């Protein structure tokens, strides 16, 4: 699911900003299921300058739930999940 965030951010940047969007600084919750795969994916993309630019990857980090934007993302994910379940 986290890879979809990266895909949709790329699509948004291409569609709405016509390539003028600077690289994204990604922040994910530390210790969640799959964070190792996300880190591996981002390392692979970042290692090659062409893919780094294509996917607009400026950097990434994994932080705890005390970071407010991550709390907001959790609420949004929860609400979206409830909506899809109905």
C-alpha positions in Angstrom: 0.0 0.0 0.0 2.8 2.4 0.8 4.2 2.1 -2.7 0.9 3.4 -4.0 1.6 6.7 -2.2 4.7 7.1 -4.2 3.0 6.2 -7.5 0.1 8.6 -6.9 2.5 11.4 -5.8 4.4 11.0 -9.1 1.2 11.1 -11.1 0.0 14.2 -9.2 3.3 16.0 -9.8 3.3 15.2 -13.5 -0.4 16.1 -14.0 -0.8 19.2 -11.8 2.7 20.7 -11.7 4.1 19.8 -15.1 7.4 18.6 -13.7 8.2 21.6 -11.6 7.7 19.8 -8.3 11.0 19.4 -6.3 11.9 15.9 -5.0 9.7 14.7 -2.1 10.9 14.0 1.4 9.0 10.9 2.5 8.2 10.1 6.1 6.8 6.8 7.2 5.9 5.3 10.6 8.8 3.4 12.1 8.3 -0.2 13.0 5.2 -0.9 11.0 4.7 -4.1 9.0 6.5 -3.7 5.7 8.7 -0.8 6.5 11.8 -2.9 5.6 10.4 -3.5 2.1 9.6 0.2 1.7 13.1 1.1 2.8 14.6 -1.4 0.3 12.4 -0.1 -2.5 13.4 3.5 -1.9 17.1 2.6 -1.6 16.9 0.8 -5.0 15.1 3.8 -6.6 17.5 6.3 -5.0 20.6 4.5 -6.1 20.1 5.3 -9.7 20.0 9.0 -10.6 17.5 8.5 -13.4 15.0 6.7 -11.3 15.6 9.0 -8.4 14.6 12.0 -10.6 11.7 10.1 -12.3 10.1 9.2 -8.9 11.1 12.6 -7.3 12.8 10.9 -4.3 14.7 13.5 -2.3 15.0 11.4 0.9 13.0 9.4 3.4 12.8 8.6 7.1 11.0 6.4 9.5 9.7 8.1 12.6 7.5 7.4 15.6 3.8 8.1 16.1 4.6 11.2 18.0 5.1 13.0 14.7 1.8 14.8 14.0 1.6 14.3 10.2 1.9 10.5 10.8 -1.0 10.7 13.2 -3.0 12.5 10.6 -2.1 9.8 8.0 -3.2 7.1 10.4 -6.6 8.8 10.8 -7.0 9.2 7.1 -6.1 5.5 6.5 -8.5 4.3 9.1 -11.3 6.4 7.7 -10.6 5.3 4.2 -10.6 1.6 5.4 -14.0 2.1 7.1 -15.4 3.6 3.9 -14.1 0.8 1.7 -15.4 -1.8 4.0 -19.0 -0.4 3.8 
